[in-house]
Each structure stands twice: as structure tokens, then as C-alpha cells.
Amino acid sequence: MARRPYKARKIIGSRTSVGVLSINASGRAFANTSEGSFHIKRSRLNGAMDGDLVEIVPLHANSGQDSLDSLGSVTRVLQRSHETLIGVLEYVDGLGVVVTDDAKTPYDVFLDPLCFGRPAKDGDVVVVQITCYPSRYQSCSGYIVDVLGNLNDKGIDTEIIIRRYGLETNFLPNTLLSMKEALREVSLGEDLTFCDALSAFKVSQPKRRDLREWRIFTIDPHDARDFDDALSIQILGDSMRLGVHIADVSAYVPLNSDLDLAARRRGTSVYLPDRVIPMLPAELSEDVCSLRPNEDRLTMTVDMLISANGSVTKVEFYHSIIRSQARLTYDEVQKLLVDFDTFSATDASFVYDSDTKCEAKFGLTANLVRDLLTLDKLARKLAQKRDARGALDFDIAEPRVYLNNEGIAQQVVLRSKNRATALVEEMMILANEAVAMWMLEQDAPMVYRVHDEPNPAVLEELLPVLRAFGLNISEVPSSSQGLKQLMSQAQETLSTGSCELINILLLRAMKKARYLPVFTTHFGLASLAYTHFTSPIRRYPDLMVHRLLKLRLANFAPTDELLKQLELICGQCSDAEVKAENATRDALQLKICEYFSSHIGSCYMAIISSVTATGFFVREQKGAAMGFVKAQALGANFSFVPEQYCWQDMLTGEKFSLGELIRVRLTDVDMQRLRMDFVVA
């Protein structure tokens, strides 16, 4: 298809806006400013990179051009977000050039002859310190500060992502020394008194409650090593006593110690397809703090009395020591719940109070089977209560990549929420809400997990897209109840694939949840108050919540210094979460591309997920792989019809429309840009 002739854009007056530049994996650049959102073409970046704080001037299109009032041009960079870049070293006629091949930083770096850097060979993956940033008048230059290895080395692709996002992979000697000192201070002696991070506050040390005889168990993914949480359930007449037992990490991590500061910098553990970058050293995260079966472990317990209708009538928080009796996996629990439904439906006389019968049928004791069935019933009741108050459940299937022993992607499957994962999720939500509400009632300093209402303007932009799917709506509601009704309408009238795409669009329109030291509601969960308490091994905010809860239980006020730190800590943890999510997304896409790179020429069923003026994106059904069908591959008779979100053959009337399920063939995989190209099969 012939390209439109280029038409120059004119600057609108002299007004400028300031915003943070965001460049996605396909190279499209945007900046959100007080004047609105601007799209910036590569020729208008003026040396800016992803994450830079930039000054933007709006552009205006010549007459006859499509409406492009949101186009902008970078006039100058106010603050740089990159001091280093990563790329492959190439020598051309004796001149060293580091080729980044990263759409987010689309500039090659020439080695500065005036700076002495580390020696490296042609084909090495290197980290280069920038000495001169690119502009309209000069190239980017710098010197090599680190050599990560050769481009063909095993695992180098993931290592590039790790370094690109600045993730710490090693613990410094002073951090490990701090950990060993803390471990010497903690005792599991018979007196069960605890000495932990708050000992510096001279808080009286209560005795832990000994729950080692309770029937307590963990449920986690089959490959998990860090077990944060454990559950117990007891039937008390018409009520239930639910115990949520969380690893007492703060007992081993003194506040403001080198160990604590290292965990604070990381903010969260990062789970990549081929490795885990833990927030805490493995000696703590996988051993001492992890609630492994048949081993004594220190915990903080949320002890809740729950009525028959699923309401919490009494809650208590205390220090405890437990001994998990079983390490269950999501797959095992899901199989049990499904199998039990099958057995009970076909054999009404089946009794599950016999260990012999239960172990033969399910491989678990009768007591464990009863506990899991009780928790499953409670989870569904809690989900119904949250649904009634307006909680949103987007329930989007996520891709999971399985690797061989060499770390090569062998399979990509979609992983959806099931009864086993919902069981654990509901208990954790309930415990998090209980801690947040109690601390709010106590008017105690706290780290809250907050989620603001979506911006109505952002929702309004979705209206024509949702109509293109076939939804008969006059507006996109901004209330949680209204959004739930919209999702229900889609579920009743549209295909499963279209419903999932609508859920993805609505999820993207939501504001990002974050951490704050001041109370506000959680829109997505429809919670009056919410926090993160249940994963202190892998999330730093949870660790801080444990400390604040312990102080309040001891009737002790935090120091002024700690109160001043809270806002900074919340900001750091919110930023660390975003960085970890981006790194995880890129690493997952890398392995998905790796898998599909050996399947070029194969055909797949895919749904059209987005339609643009240059083609359309497709989402492969079985593994959720995203790819692009270029307009040039459609044929000369196809034209873009923006108001209908489709490409149409003007001779035959054939259309490729948003939400349509089509058959595509994979033609190319770009491992550097993490992009896949398809054609219509």
C-alpha cells in the first residue's frame, strides 16, 4: 500500500508542557503532561530516552491530515533517567560502537577516545557510561564500565534485562554480616520470647503463643521456595476460626540495619522465568523465614472468628510459633476440589472422615481434606460478599513459560485463576483488610495499599473502542458497580476472547495501585481500608506493616524519625514495584519470543486486540503471545477505517475488525526488540 506523502507539522505558538517520556517495546513514544498526552515521533525525540523528564511543544498538522493535535516534539531534556546503556560492542573500521537494539533507548553509543574504559571484544555485551548525550547535532558517546559476556552466552539475554532495569542480584558483604548478626539474636528457645527489629524501641517482649499442635499448612506454586503464609481452620458450632499465619520476617531484620536497607532498596523480590532475584538472602527467604513443613517457624497470626454468612465477628493479632504439617501445591488442592465434587456427585454414600479412604482417593488425610473443603466454601462466600460490594475481578489469564534444563523455553501456556488460587487469595485479602481496619481504628501510623478511582477522561476514551466490540453503551461508567455491570454485559453478549480483551482494556484504564502512609480506599477491591501484610519475605511494605502492627500491639508510638521515613519508604516501594513488573514483563516476553522463534511458519488462531493506521495487533489464543500484522501484508486494496476500528478490502468488503478471531501465520521473530510479526493465513 502506498504511503501518504509526508506533511510537515507546525509548532503551535510557543507554549510548552513538561512530562516524563515513555517509550514502549515497539518504539512508540508518549508523554503525559498537564496539557494532555502527546505522541512523539522518533525524529522529534531530540536525544530523549525512556524515563527522561522532558519539555514538549505541541505540533499541528497541515490541512487534510488526520487529526493529530496530540502530536508533540521534545524541545529539551530537563532530567536524564539513564547514566548507562547496555548493548553489543561492534568495531567498524577500528571505531567502537555499542549497538543498543533497544526501542526504549534508540541510540547507538560511540566509544569516547578520550576516556579509558574496560577492554572488550567484538560481540561482547557491555555496559557503557554515557559521557555525551545525543541531540540533533551530536551522537551519543561513552566508555565501557562492565562486560556482561558474549552475545551467545547462556542466560545473557535475561542478564541484559536485569542490568537494564538496575536490579541488584548480589548481596554485599556488610549485608550478609548484618544478617548473621541478626540470626544470632533470635532464639526459638522454650521461653518463646522474641528479640526483633523493634528491640531498639525498648518495647516489652511478650511471649509467643505456641501453635505447633495446630493443624496448619501452606499452599503455594509447585516450584515455590519462599513460603510466606500458612492457614488453619477450625469449626466452632455455626462459626469458623480462621488462622492466617505469616512469616515473622521482622524478627530477623532489624530496622535500619544494613540488611534492612538492602531489602528496602530492592523493595520486592523479582520473579523472572529462569530465576528469582530475592529481596532477602536465600538463607532467610528460602530457609529460616520460610514456613517449611515439619520445622518450627516464628510467625505473626491473624486469628479471626467468622460467622456462617462470612462476616468477621472477632479478630486478634499476636506473635506465634507454628510447625506446618503439610506443604500443598495449588495443583494438588485444585485436583482435590474437582475430584471431590466428582466423587460426591457419583457416590452419595462416600464418607471422607476416614484417613484410609481419603488417602486412597486424594492422597491426603481426612482432616486436611475437611479443612480444604471448608476453606473452599468460605472462599466462595467471601468472594460473593466482595462482589456484592462492588469489587472488580478482571480474571485475565496470564502466560506461563516452562523451560528445559538449559533454560530454553519449551512450552507457553495460559494460567487462569482457579478454586485453589482463589482459596488462598480470599484468605489473604481478608487478613490484609483486618490489619488495615484495626490500625485505622487505632489511629496508628500505617502503610496502606491504595487504589484511586479511574480518571473519567481515560474511561471516556474507551467508549468508541467498546462500541466497536458491539457493546450498546452511551458512556463508560466510573463507579465499580457500573464497571461490573459493563463486564457482565460483555460476558453475556460477546465471545470469551472479546470479553478478555475488554477486561484488559478496562484494567489498563485503572490507575496504578500504590503505597501511602495515609488512609484512602481501595477502588478495585472495594475495600474501605487495605494493606499488604501477608508477604513480608518478598515485599518490603509488608515488612514495615509488621513493624507498625507490633508497635501498636505493644502500645508504643513510632519515633518521629520513623514517621518521617514512611512517606519516602512508600514512594520507594511503589517505584520498585513498577520496575519489577516491567522487568518481569520484558523477561517473560523474551522467553515467549524464544519459544516462538522455533515455530516460524506455524499457524495459530488469534484475536485482533488493537487496530492502528499501520496494521493491527493480534493475541494468540493458547499462549497469549502478542504479535503484529503489518498493513503491507494485507494487500493493496485494504484501507484503514478508523471509526470502525478495522482494515477493509474496498473491492470485496472483507474486514479485519477489533475483537475478530482469525487464523494467522508467524513470519518473523525479532529477539532484540521482542516483537513477532504475523500475516493472515
N, C-alpha and C positions, 0 to 999 in steps of 0.2 A: 504494500500500500504506500502510495506516495506521501512523503512528509509535507506538512504545511510549511510554507516559507516562513522564515524567522521574522518576527516583527519586534522591533525594539521597544523596550519599556522605558517610560519616562518617570523620573522621580517626582513624587507628589510634594510640592512645596519643599520645606526644609525640616519638617517635623521628624523626630526620631523617637524610637522606642528602645527599651532595654529588656533583654530576656536571656535565658540560658538556651544555647543551641543544642538541639537533639538530632542526631543522625542515626537512622536505623540501619539494619544489616543490608538493605538494598541500596543504601546511599542517599535516600531521601532525607532532606534536612528541614527541620521545623524549629520555630522558636515561639514560645508563648510569652506574650508581653501584656502590659496593661491596656494596650491598644488592640489586642486580639492576637490570634495565632497567624504566623506568617510562614509561607513555604519559600525556601531559599534554594535556588538552583546552584549547582556546583560552581558555575562560572561567577557566582555572586558571593561566594563564601569569604573571599578576601583573606585567605590564610587561616580561617577559623576552623576549629575542630570540635568534635562532640564534647559537650560539657562546658564549653567556654561561655563566659558571660560576655555578651556582645551587644553592640549598638546597631540598630536596624533602621533603615529608611524604607518606607513603603514605595512600591513601584506601581505604575499604572500601564495598562496595555493600550496599544493603538486601537483605533476604531475597527470593529469587525472581529476582534479577537474574543474568545470566550471570556467570561467574567473572571478576572484574575486579580481582583482587588487585594487578595490575601498574599500576593507575591511580595517579597521583600529582598533587600540587599544588605549585607553586612558592611557597615562603614568602618568599624574598627572593633578590635577585641579589647575589652576592658579588663578581663581577668582570665588567665590561662588555667585550664584544668589538667594539662599534660606537661610534665617536665621531661618525660622519657617516652620513647616509642619502641615497638618491637617489630622486627622484620627480618628478612633474609638478606644476607650480605652478598652482593654481586660486584665483580670487578669488570669494568668496561674500559678497555684501553688504559689500564692502570689506575683508573679512577674508581674509588669505592662508593657504592650506592646501597643504602639499606632500603629494600623494597617492602613496604608495609603490607600491601594487599589487604587492607582493612578499610571497608567503606566508611567507617566512623572517623578514621584519620587518613583521608585520601591524599597523602603527600609522601613521596619518597624523600629520604634523608641522605644528603651527600656528606661524606666524611670530611670533617674540617681539617685541612692540612696543618693548621696552626695548633691543634690540640692533640695530645698524646693519649690514645686510648688503648684498651686491651687488644692484643693481637687476635685475629680471627681469619678463618679460611673462607674461600668462596663456597657458598651453600650453607654456611653456619647461620643459625637463628640467634640474633643478637639483640641486646637492649642498648639503645643509643640515647645518650643525654643530648637534649636539644640546646644548641648554642645560638642559633638564629632561626626564628620562626618564619614561616612562608608568608609572602604577601604578593601583591600584583607585580612587584618589582624585583623580588629576590626568591631564591629557592630555600628550602629548609635544609639546615646543616647541623651537624653534631659529631660526637665521638662515642666510641663503643665503651660501655661500662661493664657489660657482662655478656658471656657467651652461654646460651642455654643448651647448645648441642647442634647436631646436624639436622637438616630438614627431614631426613629419612629415619631418624632415631625413633624408637618405640615410645609412645606417650608424649612426644614433643608437641603435638597439636593441642592437647589439653594443657600442657605446661604454658603454652603461649597465652591461652585464655586466662590462666591463673595469674600470670605476670601482668597481663593487660589490665586486669581489674585490681591489681595490687593486693592480692590475697596472701596473707602470711602462712607459710607452710611449716616453718620450723619454730620451735620454742627456744628462746635464748637461754644460756646457762643460768643467768640470775633468776629466770622464771622457774626453771626446774629446781633450783636450790630453794626458792621460796616454797614450792610445792612440798619438797621433802621436809622442810621445817614445819609446815602446817600439818603434815601427816603424823609427825612425832607428837603433836599436841593433842591429837584426837584419840580417844580410848573407847573401846567397846567393852569396858570392864563391867562388873556386876552392879556398880552403883548407878550406871546409866546416866550420869551427869554429862553434860556436853560442854565442850570448850570450843567456841567457834569464832567466826569473824566479828561478832559483837562483844567479845570479851573486853575489847578496848573501851567499851562504853560503861564498864563496871556493872553490867546487867546481872542480876541474880540468876543463877543457873538452875532451872527446875530439872527434876528427874524426868527422863523419858518414860512414856508408857510402853510396857513390854507387850507387843502384839505378835510375838513369834509363834504363838499357838493358834493364831487366827488362820483361816483358810484364805490366803492371799496369793494372787497370781498376776502375771504380766501377759499382755497381748501385743505383739509387735510384728513388723515385717519379718520374713524368714531370714533375711540377711542382716538384721539389725544387731548392733553390738552394744549400743548405749541405751539401757532401759531406764527411762526417767520415771515411769509411772506404773503403779500396780493397783489392783482393785480387790475389793471384798464385798460381799453382800450377805445379809442375814435377814430372814423372815421373822418379824416380830408381830404376830397376830395379823391385823389388817395393814400393818405398816412394814417398811423395809428399812434396814440400817445399811446405808451405802458408805463404804470407806474408799476414799481416793488417797493413795499413799504416794508421795512424791519424794524423790531422792533429795536428801538434805545436803545439797552441794555447799551451801554457805558455811556448813560446819568445817569444811576443808579449805575454803578460800577466804582468807582474811581480807577484809575491806581495805582497799588502797595498797595492798601488798603488790609485789612485782607480778605474782600470779594473777591477781585480780585485775591489774592494769592491762596485762596481756589479753585477758579474756574480754575486757571492755573494748580494747582496740578492735578485736575481731568481731565482737557483737553477736555472732551466731556461728554455728557450725555450717559448713557448706557441703552439700551432698551432690557430688558430680557422678556421672555414670560409672567412672572407673576408679573413683577414690572418694574418701571423705576427708575434708580439712576440718579437724575438730576445734571447737572453741577452747577446750581444755585438753591438757596432755592425756594420752591414752591411759596412763596409769590411774587417772581419775575417771575419765569419761567411759572407759570400757571395763574398768575393774572396781576400784574402791567405791565409787559412787553408783555404779550401775547395779540395778536391782536384780542381780543374777539369782537363779534358783538355788535353794538349799544353802544360802550364805546370809549371815547376819548383816543387815544394812540399816544405816540411820536414815530416817525419813521425817517429813512433815505430813501430818494426816489431816484431811478434811473429813470429818465424821458427820454424816447427815442422816437425819430421820425423815423419811419420805412417806407421805400418806398414799392411800390407794389410788388417788387421782393424779399422782405425780408431783404434788406440791411439797416443798421442803418446809417442815414444821419446826425443825430444830437443827442447829449447826454448831459444831465445836471444832476448834483448831488446836492441835497440840504436837509436841515433839514426840517421836515414836521410834521404836526399833522393830523391824519386821524380818521375816525369813520367808521369802517367796517359795511356795510349794510347787509351782509349775511355771514353765516358760512356754506359753502358747503362741502360735502364729495366727495371723489373720486368715490364712488359707485353711488351717485346721478348724478354727472356730466357724468360718463360713460353711465348711463342709458339714460340720456337726449340725448347725441350724437347719440347713437344707435337708440333710438326711433325716433328722428328727421329724420334720414335717412330713416327709415321705413315709417313714415307719408308722407314725401315729395315724396317718390317713388310711393306711392299708391294714394295720393291725391294732385295732382299738383296745385289745387286751394287753398290749405291750406295757410293761411296768419298768420305769427307769430308776428305781431305787435300789437296784442290785448292782454291786460293783462288777460281778461276773458278767451280767448281761450287758452293762454299759461298756465295759472294756472290750467285749466281743463285738459290739455294734459300732462303737465310736472311738475306742482306744483311750477313753478317759474314765475316771472314777465316777460313780453315781453322784457324789457331792459336787464335783466340778460341772457335770452335765446340768444339774439342777441350778447351780449358780449362773451358768451361762444362759440358760433359758430364762431365768428371772431377769438378768441384766438386759437381754434382748427385748423382753416385754416392756421393761422400764424405759429402754432407749426409744422404742416406738411411741410410748406415751409422752415422753419428754419432747420428741420431735413434733408431735401433734400440738402440744402446748406452744412451742415456739412458732409453729406455722400459724396458729390462730392469732398470735400477737403481731404477726407481720414479718417474721424473719425470712430472708431470701436464701434460697438454696439453688444455686446455678447448676450444680451437679454436672460439671463438664468432665468428660473422660480425658485422661492425660496419657501421653505416650510413655512407655517404659521400654528401655533398650536393654537387652540381655547380651552380655559379652562372653567370648570364649576365654580360655586361659591366657591367650596372648593379648587380651584387651580389645579384640576386634569385634565390632557389632555383628551379631548373628541373627537377631530377631528384634522386631519392633512390634509391640502390642499395646492396645489401649487398656488403661486401668481405670475402672469406674468404682465409685463408692458402692459398697455392699453392706449387708447387715452387720458383718463383723467390724468393719471400719466405722460404721455409724454407731455401733455399740460403744466403742471407745471414745469416739468424738463427742457423743452426747454426755458421757460422764465427765469428760474434761471440761466441756463448756459449762456444765453445772457447777463444777468445783471453781472454775475461774470466776463465774458470776457470784458465787457465795463469798469468796475472798474479797472481791471488789465491793460488794454491797456492805459487807461488815466493816471494811475500812472506811467506806464513805459514811456510814452511820456513826463511826467513832470519830469522824472528822480528823483522821490521821493522814499524814503525808503519804503519798501513794504514787505509783507509776501505773497509769491507766492505758488500756488499749482502746483507742478511739477511732471512730469511722464516721465522718461527716456525711450529711445529705448530699446527693449529687447536684452538680450545677445544672439548673433548669435549661440554660442555654446549650449545654452539651447534649442534654437529652433531646432538645428540640431539633438539633442537627440530625438525630437518628430517625426522625419522623418519615422523611421520604424513603429512606432505606427500608424501614419496617413495612411501609406500604408496598414497596417493590416486592417484598416477600409474599404479599397477598393479605396482610392484616388490615382490616377495615377499622382504622382508628383516626380520631381527629386530633389527638395530642398524645405525647408520651408522658404518662403520669410521673410525678416526682416523689410520691409517697411510697413506702414499702408495700402497703396493701394494694395500691394501684399497680405497681410493678408486678406483684404476684398475680393479679388478675390478668395482666397482659401476657405473662408467661403461660398461664393456664389456657388462655385463648389460643396462643400459638400451639400448645400441645394438642388441643382439640382439633385444630383445623389444618395443621401443616405436618410435613414429614418429620421423622426423627432427626434427620440431618439438618433441616432448616431450623428446627427448634433449638438444636445445639448451637448453630451459628448465631441465632438471636440471643441466646444466653451469653455467648462470648461477647457480642456487641454490647449488651447491657452491662456485663461485668467490666468491660473496658471503659464504659462511661462512668463507672463508680469512682469516687475519689479513693486515693490510697489510704488504707488504714495506717495509723502511726501511733507512736508512744508520746504521752504527755503527762506532766506531773499535776495537771488539773483535771477535774472531773468533767466529762461530757459523754453523751450517749453513744452507743454503737449502732449505726443505722442498719448495717447488713444483718446483724443478729437480732435486731430489735431489743437490745438489752439496755436497761437503764444505766447500768454500770458494768464494765467488763475490764478484765486484766489478763495478763499472761503469767500463770503461776505454775503450770504443770510440766514445763520442760527446762529446768534450770541447768541441765547438763549441756544443752545445745543452744540456749538463748540467754543472753545476759540480762534482759529486762526481768525475766522470771527470777533470776538470782537476786536482783535488787528487791523485788516484791517479797521474797522470802525474808530478807533482812528487815524490811519495814514492818512486815507482819510480826516477826519475832520481837521487835522493839515495842510494838503496840501491846502484844500479849504480856510483856513484862512491865507495862505502864511506864515506858521510858520514851521520852521525846528525842527525836534525832537531833544531832548537833546542827548549828547554823551552817557549818561547813558542808555537811551532807545535804542539807536542804538546797544550798546554792548549787551543788553538783547535779541535782536531779534533772533540771532542765537541760543542762549540757549533755548528760548521760542519755536522756530521752532522744535528743537530736542525733547523737552519735549512733544510737541503736537503730533508729529509723533509717538513717543513711546506710548503715551496714547491711540492713535487711534488703534494701533496694539493690545494693551492689552484689550481694549474694544471689539474689533472684536473677539478675542479669547474667552473672557468670554461669549459673546453673542452666539458664535458658540457652546460652550460646554453646555450652558443652554438650547439652542434650541434642541440639540441632546439628552439632558437629558429628555426633555418633549416628544420628539419623541419616545424614548425608553419606557417611561412611558406608552404612548398610546399603543404601540405595545405589551407591556408585558401582556396585557389582550387579545391579539389576537394570542397567541401561538397555532400553528396548522393550522392557516389560510393560504390560498394560494393567491399568488399575481403574476401579470405579472411584470417582472423586466428585465432590460437591463444589460448585462455584461459590467462593467465600467473599470475593470482593471484585468489583469491576472498575477498571480505570481506563483512561484515554490511551494507554499503551498496551492494553491486554487485560487479562483477568487472572486472579489467583484462584487456585484450587486446593482443596483439603482432601487428601487421600483418605478413604473411609476406614480401613483396618488399622492403620498406624498413625493417623492424623498428620502425616507428612505434608508440609506446605510447599507448593510449587507455583510456577508462573507459566501461563500460556501467552506467548507474545502475539501481538496483533498481526505481525508479518506472517505468522504461521497459519492464520485463518483464511487468507485468500484476499484477492484484490477487491472483491465485491462486498466485503464486510465493512461496516461502519459502526462507530461508537454512537449509541443513543443514550446520552447521559440521563435524561429524565426517566428512562425506563430501566436504567442500570443493566444494560445488555449490549452485546455486539450482534448486529443483524445483517444477514445477507440481503442486500437491496434488490436482488433479482428473484430469489426463491422465497424470501420471507423467513428463512431459518434463523433462529435466535439462540444465543447462549446467554442465559439470564441468571441473575443473582439467585442463589439457592437451588439451582438446577443440578441434578445428578447426571454426570456424563462419563463417558469412557475416555481415558487419556493414556498416552504412551510417554514414558520417560525418555527424554532425548539427551539430557546433559546434567551433570552434577558438578558444581563449582565448589571445591573443598575450601578454597581460600575465602570466598565470600559467603559460604554456607548457603548456597542457593541451588534450587533444582528447576529445570525447565521441562515442560511437557508440551505435547501437541495433542489436539483432539484425535482420538483413534478412529 
